[in-house]
């Protein structure tokens, strides 16, 4: 049998370092719960003080304590001596409290408390001086000294509380500096914990809270955290339970809400009580929270006629529920009954009613979204029904609806109530014309964007465009919503449906209102009908005419290109909205726009014009390619697209991933419809590029991305389709990969460029390389010029809230594109084919001078 070593023979250090917060957490200053603190009562001729002194003489051998003992030992054996020499004893204690160090302080503080136990009322006269001596010890991070000091104060309260109650205001005035915001939080907490014993002894809690909240707090607002914590410590019990005084005291506390006519004073009292409620929520558990809920429900019943006070109670309930995400709800039926009662309160147009409604909605939002509350099936719709009453303000209802987007039953429980709400708003003519329709469309569009991500493209290699309406609805999880709007009589027979239909017909052509037209385009496939398709086609044609006119103007580069880019984005959205529900027939016009924009870009490059917004031009090109991809399906005539093949190959080097993907899709479709054969594995070069593009640039996936990149090696790619359409694809696409914002991917990409330089014919490689280098140089110069221009054009795009939200899909990664890094990587690759570069110095030197300039 193997014997284990004794703990005395262990080589490792058994001491574990504790942080200040951990040591503070281990401190207990509540002496009222200590058992057998004093082992025995002294004899009639002895005193508690002398008994304690004898104990510490045997335990403490420090020089300071020995000196203290010599000064007082002969003056404290009996109570008569103690009373006679009380002045000398108090002065000696004060002197040595100030002088004592860490080793001698504990017995001196203990003797201070025992003297109070012996002298009682005689000691209370000296309490202020002793108290001031003790609180001077609190400016330390030594947790032992903090614990001894607050335990001593707690004992003083325990022994002298009868005398303190008669002079509470004076005692609190002494203690109040410990509650100020300037004190450390743990000082405030320990002070509250030690003072709470005295608070519980006060018989008239109403008078107590009047003094603390309506007088002291108003005069000294810096004590707000300390008073809030003090009241909590008064309520605090053991093992997550509350003290027996909590029920009646908390009810009295709630009556102090909305006590004054002054809003600032009322808000200050609320914030203080809010800190108490927050501490109560953090402290307790569900099974011990009944007393708190009972007080809240009584407070609601008592305040039904006072909406201001009721609003404060709702705000406290928000704090209590939010602390543990509604975990503290112990009786859902009672909570629902009270919320139904709140929903029945009359509402008017005053600010008081608005505030009440806002916080009632916040409370409902917390309850509905909490994962800790499970509604029975028969009660799941009780609360939503009460939230969408016609009496509630439209703006507040809209804000509530946005907050409930994450609600699991939003489409089945919230949307039907929302439809009924807006329908009733129209019937009762609560708002001006078009206001209800705009508000409803806004909510629908935001829901589709945020929750259903309908603008996130579904890159399906089998189809050029987004799946048609049935598949699109299934993929995006819109089955319930589509059923509600297309077949449910609740919507079809409503006034809202009729008004929406008329509103869409009238407003869809108004492309001047950008934000509204975007909302219509996003939600059209849900609430629109076939009669809107002609209108959408007219919008698309109008946008294309506007874009063509702008490009035909002189000095196109000096125009507002941000507005031009926004119109391109609108065209892309319009084609997307059409392509979901019907066949698009404007492919040739879009191709013409792409070619014209490409021609404008080339002219700017040839003339070396840099005083224009290069990002706006590139983004416009991206939007037009997106529109082109949406407009094509497998039944389209591909002849217009053939004229764009050269441009699509050059767009493979675009800094925007969406551009590269759309170019690959369109080239792939063109390849298939050209009758060009693929190899036996039914694999082509464009598929490999698409796999690289769709593989995330992350630590988890980058090895797979590099694996796909290796298949673009010249030796491997020759085995794939090799024809005029795809011969430049690999190298041009590899240049585009240099824009990937992923450092681990740069070296393999640069090495692949070097491989092509060494394997291709020199002139073929240089034509592609130089074309990209010139384009990159021009963009860097244009970006540098843009930095020197004012930022007015950037801010114009941010004037619409919806457009701000759509920035991710609209602007892509424009802010993170690093053209300078791209040039550095190209220069790094040129070192490996220096011979080719040396033979092309005639064209490289001008680029170098442009760089120097």
LUMBATOR-509384 format. One record per residue (C-alpha): x, y, z; residue in three letters. Coordinates in steps of 0.1 Angstrom, whole numbers, plus 5000, padded with zeros to 4 digits. Each point is the difference from the previous one (the first is absolute). Last residue first. Layout:
<rs>
   east   north     up   res
      X       Y      Z   ala
...
</rs>
This chain:
<rs>
   east   north     up   res
   5043    5628   4424   unk
   5024    4972   5009   unk
   4973    4974   4990   unk
   4993    5018   4968   unk
   5038    4999   4994   unk
   5000    4963   5006   unk
   4971    4995   4976   unk
   5019    5020   4973   unk
   5030    4976   5007   unk
   4980    4968   4996   unk
   4991    5006   4963   unk
   5035    5004   4987   unk
   5014    4977   5027   unk
   4983    4970   4984   unk
   5030    4978   4993   unk
   5011    5005   5036   unk
   4966    4989   5012   unk
   5002    4967   4982   unk
   5035    4993   5014   unk
   4988    5010   5035   unk
   4976    4971   5001   unk
   5003    4992   5037   unk
   5005    5036   5012   unk
   4968    5008   4981   unk
   4980    4980   5026   unk
   5010    5023   5028   unk
   4991    5030   4979   unk
   4965    4985   4995   unk
   4997    4994   5037   unk
   5010    5037   5007   unk
   4974    5011   4974   unk
   4973    4981   5018   unk
   5010    5014   5033   unk
   4996    5035   4986   unk
   4965    4991   4986   unk
   4987    4990   5034   unk
   4963    4994   4998   unk
   4986    5002   5035   unk
   4977    5029   4996   unk
   4984    4987   4968   unk
   4991    4967   5016   unk
   4965    4998   4986   unk
   4985    5034   4993   unk
   4965    4989   4992   unk
   4997    4967   5019   unk
   5017    5013   5031   unk
   4986    5036   4995   unk
   4964    4987   5001   unk
   4995    5012   5036   unk
   5013    5034   4991   unk
   4977    5000   4970   unk
   4971    4993   5023   unk
   5009    5030   5022   unk
   5003    5024   4971   unk
   5024    5029   5000   unk
   5031    4978   4999   unk
   5007    5001   4963   unk
   5003    5037   5001   unk
   5027    4998   5027   unk
   5026    4985   4976   unk
   4994    5027   4974   unk
   5006    5027   5026   unk
   5034    4986   5011   unk
   5020    5028   4986   unk
   5028    4991   4975   unk
   5035    4992   5011   unk
   4992    4963   5007   unk
   4983    4997   4966   unk
   5033    5010   4983   unk
   5018    4972   5018   unk
   4972    4976   4990   unk
   5003    5011   4963   unk
   5038    4995   5000   unk
   4996    4965   5016   unk
   4973    4992   4974   unk
   5021    5010   4971   unk
   5030    4980   5013   unk
   4977    4969   5004   unk
   4987    5004   4964   unk
   5035    5003   4987   unk
   5012    4970   5019   unk
   4970    4979   4988   unk
   5006    5008   4964   unk
   5037    4994   5005   unk
   4994    4965   5013   unk
   4975    4990   4973   unk
   5022    5013   4971   unk
   5032    4987   5018   unk
   4987    4964   5001   unk
   4992    4998   4964   unk
   5032    5018   4990   unk
   5022    4976   5020   unk
   4983    4968   4989   unk
   4987    4983   5031   unk
   5019    4976   5023   unk
   5024    5023   5019   unk
   4976    5028   5005   unk
   4972    4976   5009   unk
   5021    4985   5027   unk
   5008    5034   5014   unk
   4963    5009   5002   unk
   4995    4967   5019   unk
   5027    5010   5025   unk
   4983    5033   5006   unk
   4968    4981   5008   unk
   5017    4975   5023   unk
   5017    5030   5018   unk
   4968    5020   5004   unk
   4976    4974   5015   unk
   5014    5000   5035   unk
   4996    5038   5001   unk
   4962    5000   4995   unk
   4983    5032   4987   unk
   4995    4985   4966   unk
   5010    5027   4975   unk
   5028    4978   4986   unk
   4972    4976   4988   unk
   4991    5024   4972   unk
   5035    4995   4985   unk
   4993    4962   5001   unk
   4967    5006   4980   unk
   5019    5016   4972   unk
   5025    4972   5000   unk
   4974    4972   4999   unk
   4975    5016   4976   unk
   5024    5010   4971   unk
   4993    4968   4980   unk
   4964    4997   5009   unk
   4980    5013   4970   unk
   5027    4993   4975   unk
   5000    4963   5009   unk
   5016    4977   5025   unk
   4976    4979   5022   unk
   5019    4982   5026   unk
   5032    4980   4995   unk
   5019    5033   4994   unk
   4990    5011   5035   unk
   5022    4974   5016   unk
   5033    5010   4984   unk
   4991    5037   5002   unk
   4992    4997   5038   unk
   4964    5010   5005   unk
   4995    4967   5019   unk
   5024    5013   5026   unk
   4974    5027   5009   unk
   4975    4973   5009   unk
   5024    4985   5025   unk
   5008    5036   5013   unk
   4963    5005   5008   unk
   4999    4966   5017   unk
   5030    5010   5022   unk
   4983    5034   5006   unk
   4968    4985   5015   unk
   5004    4999   5038   unk
   5024    5030   5001   unk
   4976    5020   4979   unk
   4997    5013   4965   unk
   4966    4984   4994   unk
   4997    4976   4969   unk
   4976    5016   4976   unk
   5027    5017   4979   unk
   5023    4969   4998   unk
   4970    4978   4990   unk
   4990    5026   4973   unk
   5035    4999   4986   unk
   4999    4963   4997   unk
   4966    5000   4983   unk
   5013    5026   4975   unk
   5028    4977   4989   unk
   4976    4972   4990   unk
   4988    4967   5014   unk
   4977    4974   4984   unk
   5025    4973   5010   unk
   5002    4990   4963   unk
   5012    5034   4990   unk
   4978    5029   4989   unk
   4987    5007   4966   unk
   4992    5034   4987   unk
   4963    5003   4988   unk
   5000    5037   5004   unk
   4971    4997   5025   unk
   5023    4983   5025   unk
   5028    5025   4997   unk
   4976    5030   5002   unk
   4986    4986   5032   unk
   5035    4996   5014   unk
   5010    5034   4989   unk
   4969    5015   5017   unk
   5006    4980   5033   unk
   5037    5009   5000   unk
   4993    5037   4995   unk
   4974    4999   5027   unk
   5025    4985   5024   unk
   5028    5024   4992   unk
   4978    5030   5003   unk
   4986    4988   5033   unk
   5035    4995   5014   unk
   5008    5037   4994   unk
   5036    5009   4992   unk
   4994    4992   4964   unk
   5025    4977   4982   unk
   4972    4978   4986   unk
   4985    5032   4987   unk
   5025    4998   4971   unk
   4986    4967   4989   unk
   4964    5014   5001   unk
   5011    5029   4979   unk
   5014    4978   4973   unk
   4968    4978   5000   unk
   4976    5030   4998   unk
   4992    4997   4963   unk
   4990    4964   5006   unk
   4974    5011   5025   unk
   4978    5016   4974   unk
   4999    4966   4982   unk
   4990    4980   5031   unk
   4962    4998   4992   unk
   4984    4992   5033   unk
   4985    4966   5009   unk
   5026    4990   5026   unk
   4995    5031   5020   unk
   5015    5035   4997   unk
   4986    5032   5016   unk
   5014    4993   5035   unk
   5036    4996   4985   unk
   4997    5033   4981   unk
   4987    5018   5031   unk
   5030    4988   5019   unk
   5023    5010   4972   unk
   4984    5035   5001   unk
   5004    5002   5038   unk
   5038    4991   4998   unk
   5006    5025   4972   unk
   4983    5027   5022   unk
   5022    4989   5029   unk
   5032    5004   4978   unk
   4989    5035   4988   unk
   4990    5011   5036   unk
   5033    4987   5013   unk
   5020    5020   4974   unk
   4984    5032   5010   unk
   5015    5025   4975   unk
   5030    5024   4997   unk
   5024    4973   4987   unk
   4999    5005   4963   unk
   5029    4981   4985   unk
   4986    5005   4964   unk
   5003    4963   4993   unk
   4985    4991   5034   unk
   4971    5024   4998   unk
   4993    4987   4965   unk
   5001    4964   5012   unk
   4975    5008   5028   unk
   4976    5017   4976   unk
   5002    4970   4976   unk
   4992    4977   5029   unk
   4970    5021   5009   unk
   4988    4999   4964   unk
   5005    4962   4998   unk
   4981    4995   5033   unk
   4972    5022   4988   unk
   4997    4982   4967   unk
   4999    4967   5018   unk
   4972    5013   5022   unk
   4980    5011   4969   unk
   5005    4966   4984   unk
   4988    4981   5031   unk
   4967    5020   5002   unk
   4975    4971   4999   unk
   4998    4987   5035   unk
   4978    4969   5006   unk
   4977    5001   5030   unk
   4997    4997   5038   unk
   5035    4999   5013   unk
   5016    5017   4970   unk
   4979    5031   5005   unk
   5012    5008   5035   unk
   5036    4993   4990   unk
   4997    5022   4969   unk
   4987    5028   5022   unk
   5027    4994   5026   unk
   5028    5003   4973   unk
   4984    5031   4986   unk
   4999    5015   5035   unk
   5037    4992   5004   unk
   5008    5017   4967   unk
   4980    5030   5011   unk
   5021    5001   5032   unk
   5032    4999   4980   unk
   4988    5029   4979   unk
   4992    5019   5032   unk
   5035    4994   5013   unk
   5014    5009   4966   unk
   4987    5036   5004   unk
   5015    5014   4968   unk
   5037    5007   4993   unk
   5007    4966   4985   unk
   4973    5005   4974   unk
   5018    5031   4987   unk
   4975    5002   4970   unk
   4968    4982   5005   unk
   4994    4966   4983   unk
   5006    4981   5032   unk
   4973    5020   5018   unk
   4975    4994   4972   unk
   5006    4963   5000   unk
   4995    4998   5037   unk
   4967    5019   4998   unk
   4988    4978   4971   unk
   5009    4969   5020   unk
   4982    5013   5030   unk
   4969    5007   4980   unk
   5001    4966   4983   unk
   5003    4983   5034   unk
   4971    5020   5015   unk
   4979    4993   4969   unk
   5007    4963   5004   unk
   4990    5003   5037   unk
   4967    5016   4989   unk
   4993    4972   4975   unk
   5007    4975   5028   unk
   4977    5017   5024   unk
   4968    4986   4985   unk
   5013    4965   5009   unk
   4995    5007   5037   unk
   5019    5016   5028   unk
   5000    4991   5037   unk
   5027    4973   5002   unk
   5019    5004   4967   unk
   4999    5038   5004   unk
   5017    5000   5035   unk
   5035    5009   4989   unk
   4991    5021   4970   unk
   4974    5020   5020   unk
   5025    5007   5028   unk
   5026    5011   4975   unk
   4975    5023   4983   unk
   4993    5016   5034   unk
   5036    5006   5008   unk
   5008    5015   4966   unk
   4971    5025   4998   unk
   5009    5014   4966   unk
   4992    4966   4984   unk
   4963    5008   5002   unk
   4987    4973   4977   unk
   4992    4976   5028   unk
   4980    5027   5018   unk
   4966    4999   4983   unk
   4997    4963   4993   unk
   5015    4990   5033   unk
   4976    5023   5020   unk
   4969    4987   4982   unk
   5010    4964   5009   unk
   5009    5010   5035   unk
   4967    5017   5005   unk
   4981    4970   4989   unk
   5021    4976   5021   unk
   4996    5023   5031   unk
   4963    5002   4997   unk
   5000    4963   5007   unk
   4985    4971   4980   unk
   5033    4987   4987   unk
   5018    5005   5033   unk
   4978    4980   5025   unk
   4987    4980   4970   unk
   5033    4981   5000   unk
   5010    4988   4965   unk
   5028    5022   4986   unk
   5011    5022   5030   unk
   4998    4974   5028   unk
   5011    4971   4978   unk
   5031    5020   4989   unk
   5009    5007   5036   unk
   4997    4964   5010   unk
   5021    4987   4971   unk
   5027    5027   5002   unk
   5029    4978   5011   unk
   5025    5015   4975   unk
   5005    4968   4981   unk
   4962    4992   4999   unk
   4990    5035   4988   unk
   5028    5000   4974   unk
   4989    4965   4988   unk
   4964    5012   4994   unk
   5009    5034   4986   unk
   5026    4990   4975   unk
   5035    4992   5011   unk
   5025    5029   4998   unk
   5015    5003   4966   unk
   5028    4981   4982   unk
   4990    4965   5010   unk
   5018    4967   5007   unk
   5030    5016   5017   unk
   4978    5013   5028   unk
   5013    5031   5017   unk
   4970    5010   5021   unk
   5006    5037   5004   unk
   4994    5017   5033   unk
   4973    5025   4992   unk
   4973    4979   5017   unk
   5018    5000   5034   unk
   4969    4985   5016   unk
   5004    5017   5034   unk
   5016    5034   4992   unk
   4989    5006   4964   unk
   4966    4984   5000   unk
   4992    5016   5034   unk
   5012    5034   4989   unk
   4979    4998   4968   unk
   4969    4990   5019   unk
   5004    5027   5027   unk
   5006    5027   4973   unk
   4971    4988   4979   unk
   4977    5003   5031   unk
   5012    5036   5008   unk
   4996    5011   4963   unk
   4965    4986   4998   unk
   4990    5016   5033   unk
   5014    5034   4989   unk
   4985    4999   4965   unk
   4971    5023   5009   unk
   5001    5015   5035   unk
   4996    4981   5032   unk
   4973    4987   5023   unk
   4974    4996   4973   unk
   4980    4975   5022   unk
   4998    4975   4972   unk
   5037    5006   4990   unk
   5013    4996   5035   unk
   4978    4969   5003   unk
   5017    4984   4970   unk
   5034    5010   5014   unk
   4992    4981   5033   unk
   4984    4970   4983   unk
   5032    4996   4978   unk
   5022    5003   5031   unk
   4979    4974   5018   unk
   5004    4976   4970   unk
   5038    5008   5000   unk
   5005    4994   5037   unk
   4987    4965   5006   unk
   5008    4978   4969   unk
   5028    5020   4985   unk
   5016    5010   5033   unk
   4998    4966   5016   unk
   5037    4997   5008   unk
   5003    5037   5011   unk
   5032    5014   4985   unk
   4981    5027   4981   unk
   4984    5010   5033   unk
   5021    5032   5005   unk
   4989    5012   4965   unk
   4964    4994   5009   unk
   5004    5020   5032   unk
   5015    5029   4981   unk
   4971    4999   4975   unk
   4974    4999   5028   unk
   5017    5030   5016   unk
   4999    5019   4968   unk
   4963    4991   4994   unk
   4989    5012   5034   unk
   4977    4975   5019   unk
   4962    5004   4999   unk
   4997    4976   4971   unk
   5009    4971   5021   unk
   5031    4980   4990   unk
   5015    4991   5033   unk
   4970    4982   5015   unk
   4998    4974   4973   unk
   5037    4994   5003   unk
   4996    4993   5037   unk
   4972    4973   4998   unk
   5015    4983   4969   unk
   5021    4973   5017   unk
   4973    4993   5027   unk
   4984    4968   4986   unk
   5033    4987   4988   unk
   5016    5003   5034   unk
   5027    5028   5001   unk
   5035    4990   5009   unk
   5020    5028   5018   unk
   5038    4996   5005   unk
   5008    5005   4963   unk
   4988    5036   5004   unk
   4988    5017   4968   unk
   4963    5003   5010   unk
   5006    5011   5036   unk
   5027    5026   4992   unk
   4979    5015   4971   unk
   4969    5002   5023   unk
   5021    5020   5025   unk
   5012    5023   4973   unk
   4965    5004   4986   unk
   4988    5011   5035   unk
   5029    5023   5001   unk
   4991    5018   4968   unk
   4963    5000   5008   unk
   5006    5017   5034   unk
   5023    5026   4984   unk
   4974    5008   4973   unk
   4972    5002   5025   unk
   5020    5026   5020   unk
   5009    5019   4968   unk
   4963    5006   4994   unk
   4982    4986   4969   unk
   4976    4978   5020   unk
   5001    4964   5013   unk
   4974    4983   5023   unk
   5013    4971   5020   unk
   4990    4966   4986   unk
   5035    4989   4990   unk
   5011    5003   5037   unk
   4973    4975   5011   unk
   5011    4977   4972   unk
   5036    5004   5014   unk
   4987    4992   5035   unk
   4983    4968   4988   unk
   5030    4990   4980   unk
   5023    5003   5031   unk
   4976    4981   5021   unk
   4998    4971   4975   unk
   5038    5000   4996   unk
   5006    4993   5037   unk
   5037    4998   5011   unk
   5015    5025   4975   unk
   5036    5004   5014   unk
   5016    4985   4968   unk
   4987    5030   4980   unk
   5034    5006   4984   unk
   5019    5000   5033   unk
   5003    5038   5006   unk
   4974    5009   4973   unk
   4971    4989   5021   unk
   5008    5022   5031   unk
   5011    5030   4979   unk
   4969    4998   4978   unk
   4979    4997   5032   unk
   5016    5031   5013   unk
   4991    5018   4967   unk
   4964    4987   5003   unk
   4998    5014   5036   unk
   5012    5034   4987   unk
   4974    4999   4973   unk
   4973    4992   5026   unk
   5010    5031   5019   unk
   4995    5022   4970   unk
   4969    4982   4990   unk
   4982    5006   5033   unk
   4965    4985   4999   unk
   5013    4965   4998   unk
   5025    5007   5028   unk
   4987    4979   5029   unk
   4995    4969   4978   unk
   5034    5003   4985   unk
   5017    5005   5034   unk
   4981    4969   5013   unk
   5014    4980   4970   unk
   5035    5013   5007   unk
   4998    4991   5037   unk
   4988    4965   4992   unk
   5028    4996   4974   unk
   5026    5009   5026   unk
   4986    4976   5027   unk
   4999    4972   4974   unk
   5037    5003   4991   unk
   5013    4971   5022   unk
   4994    4971   4976   unk
   5012    5021   4970   unk
   5034    5008   5016   unk
   5012    5031   5018   unk
   5032    5021   5000   unk
   5002    5015   4965   unk
   4964    5009   5000   unk
   5002    5016   5034   unk
   5031    5020   4989   unk
   4982    5013   4970   unk
   4969    5009   5021   unk
   5022    5020   5024   unk
   5017    5018   4971   unk
   4966    5008   4985   unk
   4989    5014   5033   unk
   5029    5026   4997   unk
   4992    5006   4963   unk
   4963    5005   5009   unk
   5008    5025   5027   unk
   5022    5020   4976   unk
   4973    4999   4973   unk
   4974    5013   5024   unk
   5023    5029   5010   unk
   5006    5008   4964   unk
   4963    4999   4991   unk
   4989    5025   5027   unk
   4965    4994   5012   unk
   5013    4978   5027   unk
   4993    4965   5013   unk
   5000    4984   4965   unk
   5014    4968   5016   unk
   5000    5002   5038   unk
   4970    4976   5002   unk
   5023    4972   4987   unk
   5021    5002   5031   unk
   4969    4994   5022   unk
   4993    4968   4981   unk
   5037    4990   5004   unk
   4998    5005   5037   unk
   4968    4979   5005   unk
   5015    4970   4981   unk
   5037    5004   5008   unk
   4998    5000   5039   unk
   5002    4962   5001   unk
   5035    5001   4984   unk
   5003    4988   4964   unk
   5013    4966   4988   unk
   5031    4993   4979   unk
   5015    4977   5027   unk
   4998    5027   5027   unk
   4980    5032   5002   unk
   5003    5033   4981   unk
   4972    5026   5005   unk
   5021    5024   5021   unk
   5030    4993   4978   unk
   4978    5011   4970   unk
   4991    5033   5018   unk
   5037    5007   5006   unk
   5010    4992   4964   unk
   4976    5026   4986   unk
   5012    5024   5027   unk
   5036    4995   4990   unk
   4993    5002   4962   unk
   4981    5033   5004   unk
   5024    5017   5025   unk
   5012    5026   4975   unk
   4964    5013   4999   unk
   5005    5017   5034   unk
   4970    5023   5007   unk
   4975    4980   4980   unk
   5015    4968   5014   unk
   4997    5012   5036   unk
   4965    5014   4998   unk
   4976    4980   4979   unk
   5019    4968   4997   unk
   5018    4994   5034   unk
   4977    5020   5023   unk
   4968    4989   4984   unk
   5013    4965   4999   unk
   5005    4999   5038   unk
   4967    5018   5007   unk
   4982    4973   4980   unk
   5021    4973   5017   unk
   4987    5009   5035   unk
   5013    4973   5023   unk
   5038    5005   4993   unk
   5018    4968   5010   unk
   5004    4989   4964   unk
   5019    5032   4992   unk
   5025    4995   5029   unk
   5010    4966   4986   unk
   5003    5015   4965   unk
   5029    5023   5012   unk
   5026    4972   4998   unk
   4989    4988   4965   unk
   4996    5035   4987   unk
   5036    5009   5011   unk
   5013    4968   4985   unk
   4983    5009   4966   unk
   5011    5036   5000   unk
   5036    4990   5008   unk
   4998    4973   4974   unk
   4990    5025   4973   unk
   5030    5022   5008   unk
   4990    5034   5014   unk
   4996    5030   4977   unk
   4964    4990   4994   unk
   4991    5009   5036   unk
   4987    4973   5024   unk
   5029    5000   5024   unk
   4995    5038   5005   unk
   4965    4991   5013   unk
   5011    4983   5033   unk
   5003    5031   5022   unk
   4968    5016   4984   unk
   4983    4966   5005   unk
   5008    5001   5038   unk
   4987    5036   5003   unk
   4968    4992   4981   unk
   4994    4969   5021   unk
   5002    5016   5034   unk
   4974    4980   5020   unk
   5007    4970   4979   unk
   5037    5003   5009   unk
   4993    4995   5037   unk
   4983    4967   4996   unk
   5025    4989   4973   unk
   5030    5003   5023   unk
   5012    4964   5004   unk
   4991    4987   4965   unk
   5010    5033   4983   unk
   5034    4999   5018   unk
   5004    4964   4989   unk
   4994    5009   4964   unk
   5025    5028   5002   unk
   5026    4975   5014   unk
   4991    4976   4972   unk
   5006    5028   4975   unk
   5035    5008   5013   unk
   5011    4964   5004   unk
   4989    4991   4964   unk
   5017    5030   4985   unk
   5032    4993   5020   unk
   4999    4964   4986   unk
   4993    5012   4965   unk
   5032    5021   4998   unk
   4991    5023   4971   unk
   5000    5031   5022   unk
   4982    5032   5005   unk
   4976    4984   5026   unk
   5021    5006   5031   unk
   4989    5037   5003   unk
   4965    4985   5004   unk
   5010    4987   5034   unk
   5013    5033   5015   unk
   4968    5018   4989   unk
   4978    4973   5016   unk
   5019    5003   5033   unk
   4995    5037   5001   unk
   4963    4998   4991   unk
   4994    4971   5025   unk
   5014    5019   5031   unk
   4966    5010   5014   unk
   4987    4965   4990   unk
   5025    4984   5025   unk
   4981    5011   5031   unk
   4968    4986   4985   unk
   5015    4965   4997   unk
   5032    4999   5021   unk
   5007    4963   5000   unk
   4990    4992   4964   unk
   5016    5032   4987   unk
   5032    4989   5017   unk
   4997    4966   4983   unk
   4999    5017   4966   unk
   5032    5020   5006   unk
   5017    4969   5014   unk
   4994    4983   4967   unk
   5015    5030   4981   unk
   5031    4998   5022   unk
   5003    4962   4996   unk
   4998    5003   4962   unk
   5025    5030   4996   unk
   5031    4984   5014   unk
   5014    4981   4970   unk
   4987    5023   4973   unk
   5015    5030   5017   unk
   4986    5021   5029   unk
   5007    5037   5003   unk
   4966    5015   4991   unk
   4980    4973   5018   unk
   5026    5004   5028   unk
   4992    5036   5007   unk
   4962    4996   4997   unk
   5001    4970   5024   unk
   5021    5020   5025   unk
   4976    5030   4998   unk
   4971    4976   5006   unk
   5017    4983   5029   unk
   5010    5033   5017   unk
   4965    5014   4997   unk
   4985    4967   5013   unk
   5022    4999   5031   unk
   4972    5001   5026   unk
   4976    4979   4979   unk
   5026    4973   4995   unk
   5011    5001   5036   unk
   4964    4994   5011   unk
   4995    4973   4974   unk
   5030    4981   5014   unk
   5034    4990   4987   unk
   5003    5031   4977   unk
   5025    5025   5013   unk
   5030    4980   5009   unk
   5004    4985   4965   unk
   4996    5033   4982   unk
   5035    5014   4993   unk
   5019    4968   5002   unk
   4976    4983   4976   unk
   5005    5027   4973   unk
   5038    4996   5003   unk
   4997    4963   4995   unk
   4977    5006   4971   unk
   5025    5022   4983   unk
   5029    4976   5007   unk
   4982    4970   4984   unk
   4994    4969   5021   unk
   4964    4993   4991   unk
   4982    4968   5011   unk
   5005    4997   5037   unk
   4994    5037   5006   unk
   4971    4998   4976   unk
   4980    4977   5022   unk
   5007    5020   5032   unk
   4989    5032   4982   unk
   4967    4984   4989   unk
   4992    4991   5036   unk
   5009    5035   5011   unk
   4977    5016   4975   unk
   4972    4976   5007   unk
   5002    5011   5036   unk
   5008    4984   5033   unk
   4984    5003   5035   unk
   4968    4983   4990   unk
   5018    4972   4983   unk
   5004    5003   4962   unk
   4975    4984   4976   unk
   5012    4970   4980   unk
   5011    4990   4965   unk
   4995    5033   4983   unk
   4993    4998   4962   unk
   4980    4969   5007   unk
   4983    5002   4966   unk
   5006    5028   4975   unk
   4969    5010   4980   unk
   4998    5035   5016   unk
   5037    5005   4992   unk
   4993    5009   4964   unk
   5035    5011   4989   unk
   5009    4970   4979   unk
   5030    5002   4977   unk
   5006    4972   4975   unk
   4988    5021   4971   unk
   5026    5026   5007   unk
   5027    4974   4998   unk
   4988    4989   4966   unk
   4997    5036   4988   unk
   5036    5007   5012   unk
   5013    4970   4981   unk
   5008    4967   5018   unk
   5033    4982   4997   unk
   4997    4963   5007   unk
   5021    4985   5028   unk
   5007    4963   4996   unk
   5035    5005   4986   unk
   5012    4968   4984   unk
   5026    4977   5017   unk
   4976    4981   5022   unk
   5017    4985   5031   unk
   4978    5017   5026   unk
   4969    4987   4981   unk
   5012    4965   5010   unk
   5011    4979   4971   unk
   4977    4972   4988   unk
   5010    4965   5009   unk
   5001    4974   4973   unk
   4986    4966   5010   unk
</rs>
